[in-house]
């Protein structure tokens, strides 16, 4: 390689990084000034660095099999910043791809953006929703992180309080703050967490979040904390049926309840699949089902709608959880008493039956089982399905890719192109289902398929909880995917 070529490469690299810096600034300005959140093919770009943004553009280009240039993204972002839009969530990857596909149909970039986002101002005005986390375990803390990191102008979900048991002392507050600030799996929280002993609160990014001590839901009067018409997100796992969850509604200041586990006698929702079957004005209590159900249901819907499912078996290879023992000891469940970090443990899962609550067409068609394995997070569901329509690996991958790119399941399905994907790679993925396109198997007769679906059983599920919370609270913004 001669010096001139190398100098050109250096100059291009510098120009690209400079454009990426502008990309990051515009993204931040849109979010904090206008409550417009930008993603890149569903990948978060807020609080990302230059290298992250460049890598995401490369992934986007591979995904649509057409270059997605940072220079084009910046040009489109400038146009978005110049027009008057309500709070929104926009996919700059999709817009960039469509702009190149339709570049001869518009006079300029601004005309293209105005045409694509012309329905934005028809969106209904949203009112902020107070949120209370009842419990502060793995899911509770991840939901808290995401809510506080994405508060923006505060016109959607506002985390106002966290309910725990026991006395609230300076030491307890410091420990709660430390667990929120630092996580062994998910790393450092990208914000600040301090304590206010006088208020008995955590100061998260400078915002007061009260820590309330209570032994039962009925004892709390949230209005004394200035909290009204709140959504309670119950992540304790203690209250699982309608009667128990209804106790939250007896608290002053509570309007609705969302359970972060499978529920009995209440709607079990996989957001993106069946959430619209229950209107927030008519339903007060919801369940966000399980992490596994959220991982497999979007993919099963795609296959059922496209090819038809006759029967099948689900095997989930699941990270160990807090209900297992660290060392061998007594446990109410068989096998779960053995040391979680040393053993693969066969156990049961209700995900096979739970799917039918979201997809009634699959009632009685699926069996399921689970194996807990020695990883702290990151799981894999294996779907072995007999289908009604003959297919091929290429056909299935094309179908799933289409659903991952457009339609009602774009937030739920991430399409992986990697030949090297392993469990640690999927930690921190916001989609509940990561489709491993390189692992798909189809039988010679084309009637039996085996699909591999990865999922971050903590982070991906937490985002499904938040998506459902936004729907329940009627604070979903205008979106363009």
C-alpha positions in Angstrom: 0.0 0.0 0.0 1.5 3.4 -1.0 1.6 6.4 1.3 -1.1 8.3 -0.6 -3.7 5.5 -0.2 -2.8 5.3 3.5 -3.2 9.0 3.9 -6.6 8.9 2.3 -7.7 6.1 4.6 -6.5 8.2 7.6 -8.4 11.2 6.3 -11.6 9.2 5.8 -11.3 7.7 9.3 -10.9 11.2 10.8 -13.9 12.5 8.8 -16.0 9.5 9.8 -15.2 10.0 13.5 -15.9 13.7 13.3 -19.3 13.0 11.7 -20.0 10.4 14.4 -19.3 13.1 17.1 -21.9 15.3 15.4 -24.3 12.3 15.3 -23.9 11.9 19.1 -24.5 15.6 19.7 -27.7 15.7 17.6 -29.0 12.5 19.2 -28.5 14.1 22.7 -30.1 17.4 21.7 -33.1 15.7 20.2 -33.6 13.6 23.3 -33.1 16.2 26.0 -34.6 19.2 24.2 -37.4 17.6 22.2 -38.0 14.2 23.9 -37.2 12.5 20.5 -35.4 9.2 21.0 -33.4 7.9 18.1 -32.4 4.2 17.7 -30.4 2.4 14.9 -32.3 -0.7 13.9 -33.6 -1.0 17.4 -30.2 -0.6 19.0 -29.9 2.2 21.6 -27.5 5.0 20.6 -28.0 7.4 23.5 -24.9 7.5 25.8 -22.9 5.5 23.2 -19.4 6.4 22.3 -17.9 7.0 18.8 -16.7 3.4 18.3 -20.1 2.0 19.4 -21.9 4.2 16.8 -19.5 3.2 14.0 -19.9 -0.5 14.8 -23.7 -0.2 14.9 -23.7 1.4 11.5 -21.6 -1.5 10.2 -24.1 -4.0 11.7 -26.9 -2.0 10.1 -25.3 -2.3 6.7 -24.8 -6.0 7.0 -28.4 -6.4 8.2 -30.0 -4.7 5.2 -27.2 -5.8 2.8 -26.6 -2.2 1.8 -24.2 0.4 3.2 -25.6 2.6 6.0 -23.3 5.6 6.1 -22.8 7.8 9.2 -22.7 10.8 6.9 -26.2 10.0 5.6 -27.4 9.4 9.1 -26.1 12.8 10.2 -27.8 14.5 7.2 -31.1 13.0 8.1 -30.7 13.9 11.8 -30.1 17.5 10.8 -33.4 17.5 8.9 -35.2 15.9 11.8 -33.9 18.6 14.1 -35.1 21.3 11.7 -38.8 20.2 11.7 -41.4 20.5 14.5 -42.1 17.0 15.9 -43.8 15.8 19.1 -42.1 13.4 21.5 -41.2 10.4 19.3 -39.0 7.3 18.8 -37.4 7.1 15.4 -35.2 4.5 13.8 -32.5 6.4 11.9 -31.3 3.1 10.3 -34.7 2.4 8.7 -35.0 6.0 7.6 -31.5 6.0 6.0 -32.2 2.7 4.3 -35.5 4.0 2.9 -33.9 7.3 1.8 -31.5 5.5 -0.4 -34.2 3.1 -1.7 -36.4 6.1 -2.6 -33.7 8.8 -3.3 -35.3 9.8 -6.6 -38.8 10.3 -5.2 -38.1 13.5 -3.1 -36.5 16.8 -3.9 -34.1 16.7 -0.9 -33.5 15.2 2.5 -35.9 17.5 4.3 -38.7 16.7 1.9 -38.1 13.0 2.5 -38.2 13.4 6.3 -41.4 15.5 6.1 -43.1 12.9 4.0 -42.0 9.9 6.2 -43.0 11.6 9.5 -46.1 13.4 8.2 -48.3 11.6 10.7 -46.3 12.4 13.8 -48.4 15.5 14.7 -51.5 13.4 14.7 -50.3 11.5 17.8 -52.3 12.0 21.0 -50.8 14.1 23.7 -49.4 12.0 26.5 -49.4 12.7 30.3 -46.5 11.6 32.5 -47.1 8.4 34.6 -45.8 8.0 38.2 -44.2 4.6 38.7 -43.5 2.7 41.9 -41.3 -0.4 42.0 -42.6 -2.8 44.6 -39.4 -4.8 45.3 -35.8 -4.1 44.3 -34.3 -7.3 43.1 -32.6 -8.2 39.8 -35.5 -7.0 37.5 -36.4 -4.1 39.8 -33.0 -2.6 39.7 -32.6 -3.1 35.9 -36.0 -1.4 35.4 -34.9 1.4 37.7 -31.7 1.9 35.7 -33.5 2.1 32.4 -36.3 4.4 33.6 -33.8 6.8 35.1 -31.4 6.7 32.2 -34.2 7.4 29.8 -36.2 9.9 31.9 -35.3 12.7 29.4 -37.8 15.5 29.9 -39.9 13.2 32.1 -43.0 13.1 29.9 -43.4 9.3 30.0 -42.6 7.1 32.9 -41.4 8.7 36.1 -39.9 6.5 38.8 -41.0 8.1 42.1 -40.6 5.4 44.7 -39.3 1.9 45.6 -40.9 -0.3 48.2 -38.8 -2.6 50.4 -39.1 -4.3 53.7 -37.2 -3.4 56.9 -35.9 -0.3 58.6 -34.5 2.4 56.4 -31.1 3.5 57.7 -28.1 5.2 56.2 -26.4 1.9 55.8 -29.4 0.3 54.1 -29.7 3.3 51.7 -26.0 3.1 50.9 -26.3 -0.6 50.1 -29.3 -0.1 47.9 -27.4 2.7 46.1 -24.4 0.5 45.6 -26.4 -2.4 44.2 -28.0 0.0 41.7 -24.7 1.8 40.8 -22.7 -1.4 40.2 -23.8 -4.7 38.8 -21.6 -7.7 38.3 -23.3 -8.7 35.1 -24.4 -5.4 33.6 -21.6 -3.2 34.7 -21.8 0.4 36.0 -24.9 2.5 35.9 -24.4 5.4 33.5 -25.5 8.0 36.0 -25.2 9.1 39.6 -26.7 7.5 42.7 -26.5 9.3 46.1 -28.6 8.9 49.3 -30.7 11.4 51.2 -31.2 10.1 54.7 -33.6 12.9 55.7 -35.9 12.1 52.8 -35.2 8.4 53.1 -34.6 8.4 49.4 -32.1 7.7 46.6 -31.0 10.6 44.5 -30.7 9.1 41.1 -29.3 11.5 38.5 -30.2 14.2 41.0 -33.9 13.1 41.1 -35.6 12.0 44.3 -36.8 8.4 44.4 -38.3 7.6 47.8 -37.5 4.3 49.6 -40.7 3.2 51.4 -40.7 0.5 54.0 -43.9 -1.7 54.1 -44.9 -5.2 55.1 -48.0 -5.2 52.9 -49.3 -3.1 50.1 -52.4 -1.8 51.9 -50.3 0.0 54.5 -48.9 2.6 52.0 -50.4 6.0 51.3 -48.5 7.1 48.2 -50.2 10.5 48.1 -48.2 11.5 51.2 -45.1 11.3 48.9 -46.9 13.4 46.1 -47.5 10.2 44.1 -50.9 9.9 42.4 -52.5 7.5 39.9 -49.4 5.4 40.0 -48.5 2.3 38.2 -47.1 -0.3 40.6 -44.6 -2.7 39.1 -44.4 -5.7 41.4 -41.2 -7.6 41.0 -41.2 -9.4 44.4 -42.6 -12.6 43.0 -44.7 -12.9 46.2 -48.1 -11.8 44.8 -49.0 -13.9 41.8 -52.8 -14.1 41.5 -55.6 -11.5 41.0 -56.6 -11.5 44.6 -53.1 -10.9 45.9 -52.2 -8.3 43.3 -55.5 -6.4 43.9 -54.1 -5.5 47.3 -52.0 -2.9 45.6 -55.1 -1.2 44.3 -56.2 -0.6 47.9 -53.2 1.7 48.5 -54.0 5.4 48.1 -52.4 6.8 44.9 -52.4 3.5 42.8 -54.2 3.1 39.5 -52.8 0.0 37.9 -50.5 -3.0 38.7 -47.9 -4.8 36.6 -46.5 -8.1 37.7 -43.0 -9.1 36.4 -43.7 -12.8 36.5 -46.4 -15.2 35.1 -49.7 -14.4 36.8 -52.9 -16.3 37.6 -56.4 -15.0 36.7 -54.8 -11.9 35.1 -53.8 -11.1 31.5 -50.4 -12.5 30.7 -48.9 -10.2 28.1 -46.0 -10.5 25.7 -45.7 -7.0 24.4 -45.8 -6.9 20.6 -47.9 -10.0 20.4 -51.1 -9.7 22.5 -51.0 -6.4 24.4 -53.7 -4.7 22.4 -56.2 -7.4 23.4 -56.5 -5.6 26.8 -57.3 -1.9 26.9 -55.7 0.1 29.8 -59.0 1.8 30.5 -60.7 -1.6 31.2 -57.9 -3.6 32.7 -56.2 -2.7 36.0 -53.8 -5.7 36.6 -51.4 -7.1 34.1 -48.7 -9.8 34.0 -45.6 -9.4 31.8 -45.3 -13.3 31.8 -41.8 -14.8 32.0 -38.5 -14.0 30.3 -38.7 -17.3 28.4 -42.2 -16.7 27.3 -41.2 -13.3 26.0 -38.3 -14.8 24.1 -40.1 -17.6 22.3 -43.6 -16.2 21.7 -42.6 -13.5 19.1 -40.7 -16.2 17.1 -43.5 -18.7 17.5 -46.0 -16.1 16.2 -43.8 -15.6 13.1 -43.7 -19.3 12.4 -47.4 -19.9 13.1 -48.5 -17.0 10.9 -46.1 -17.9 8.1 -45.8 -21.7 8.1 -48.2 -23.1 10.6 -47.2 -25.1 13.7 -48.5 -28.7 14.2 -46.6 -29.5 17.4 -43.3 -29.0 19.0 -41.0 -29.0 22.0 -39.2 -26.2 23.7 -36.0 -26.7 25.7 -34.6 -23.7 27.4 -30.9 -23.6 28.5 -31.3 -21.0 31.2 -28.8 -19.1 33.4 -29.0 -19.9 37.0 -31.3 -17.8 39.2 -31.5 -16.5 42.7 -33.8 -19.3 43.8 -31.1 -21.9 43.4 -28.5 -22.7 46.0 -24.9 -21.4 45.8 -23.7 -24.6 47.5 -25.5 -27.9 47.9 -28.4 -27.5 50.4 -32.1 -28.3 51.0 -34.5 -26.9 48.4 -38.2 -27.3 47.8 -37.6 -28.3 44.2 -35.8 -31.4 43.1 -32.3 -30.8 41.8 -32.3 -27.1 42.4 -30.7 -27.7 45.8 -27.4 -28.5 44.0 -24.7 -25.9 43.6 -25.8 -23.6 40.8 -22.3 -22.6 39.7 -21.1 -26.1 39.4 -24.0 -28.1 37.8 -26.3 -28.3 34.9 -29.7 -28.8 36.5 -32.8 -30.2 34.8 -35.9 -28.4 36.0 -39.4 -27.6 34.7 -40.7 -24.5 32.9 -44.2 -23.5 32.2 -43.3 -21.5 29.1 -44.7 -24.1 26.7 -48.2 -23.8 28.2 -47.8 -20.1 28.9 -47.3 -19.3 25.2 -51.0 -20.3 24.5 -52.1 -17.4 26.7 -50.7 -15.0 24.1 -51.1 -17.4 21.1 -54.3 -19.4 21.7 -53.7 -21.3 18.4 -50.8 -23.1 20.1 -52.9 -24.5 22.9 -51.8 -28.1 23.6 -49.3 -28.1 20.8 -46.0 -27.5 22.8 -44.2 -29.4 25.5 -41.3 -27.8 27.4 -38.5 -28.3 29.8 -35.5 -26.4 31.2 -31.9 -26.9 32.0 -30.2 -24.4 34.4 -26.6 -23.9 33.6 -23.6 -22.3 35.3 -23.7 -18.8 33.8 -25.2 -15.8 35.7 -27.1 -14.4 32.8 -27.8 -15.1 29.1 -30.1 -17.9 28.0 -31.0 -20.0 25.0 -34.3 -21.4 23.9 -34.3 -24.3 21.4 -37.5 -24.7 19.4 -38.1 -28.1 17.7 -41.2 -27.7 15.6 -43.2 -29.7 13.1 -44.7 -27.3 10.6 -47.6 -27.5 8.2 -45.8 -25.9 5.2 -42.6 -27.3 3.6 -39.7 -24.8 4.1 -35.9 -24.4 3.9 -33.2 -22.7 6.0 -33.1 -19.8 3.6 -36.9 -19.4 3.5 -37.2 -19.3 7.3 -34.3 -16.8 7.7 -35.9 -14.6 5.1 -39.2 -14.7 6.9 -37.8 -13.9 10.4 -35.5 -11.1 9.0 -38.6 -9.4 7.4 -40.3 -9.4 10.8 -37.2 -8.1 12.5 -37.0 -5.2 10.0 -40.7 -4.1 9.8 -44.0 -4.7 11.4 -45.3 -5.1 15.0 -42.4 -7.2 16.3 -39.4 -5.1 15.4 -38.7 -4.3 19.1 -39.1 -8.0 20.0 -36.9 -9.7 17.5 -33.2 -9.1 16.8 -31.8 -11.0 13.8 -28.2 -12.2 14.4 -25.8 -12.5 11.5 -22.9 -13.8 13.5 -21.2 -17.1 13.1 -19.5 -16.6 16.4 -22.4 -15.8 18.7 -22.2 -17.1 22.3 -24.1 -16.3 25.5 -21.9 -13.5 26.8 -22.4 -11.6 23.5 -26.1 -11.2 24.0 -25.9 -9.6 27.5 -27.3 -6.1 27.3 -29.6 -6.8 24.3 -32.9 -4.9 24.6 -34.9 -7.3 22.3 -36.3 -10.3 24.2 -35.6 -12.7 21.3 -32.3 -12.9 19.4 -32.7 -15.1 16.4 -29.5 -17.1 15.6 -29.8 -17.3 11.8 -26.6 -19.3 11.5 -27.8 -22.1 13.7 -31.2 -22.8 12.0 -31.7 -26.5 11.0 -34.4 -27.9 8.7 -35.0 -31.6 8.1 -34.5 -33.0 4.6 -38.3 -33.2 4.0 -38.6 -29.5 5.0 -41.3 -30.2 7.7 -39.3 -30.2 10.9 -37.3 -27.1 12.0 -35.0 -26.4 14.9 -34.6 -22.7 15.8 -32.1 -21.3 18.3 -33.4 -18.2 20.2 -31.0 -16.4 22.6 -32.2 -14.0 25.2 -30.8 -11.8 28.0 -33.2 -13.1 30.6 -32.7 -10.0 32.7 -32.1 -7.0 30.4 -34.2 -8.0 27.5 -37.1 -9.0 29.8 -36.8 -5.7 31.7 -37.3 -3.8 28.4 -40.4 -5.8 27.7 -41.7 -4.9 31.1 -41.1 -1.2 30.3 -42.7 -1.5 26.9 -45.8 -3.0 28.5 -45.7 -0.3 31.3 -45.8 2.4 28.6 -48.8 0.8 26.9 -50.6 0.4 30.2 -49.9 4.0 31.1 -50.8 5.3 27.7 -47.5 7.1 27.3 -46.4 5.4 24.1 -45.0 8.1 21.8 -45.2 8.4 18.0 -42.8 5.8 16.6 -41.3 5.2 13.2 -39.8 1.8 12.7 
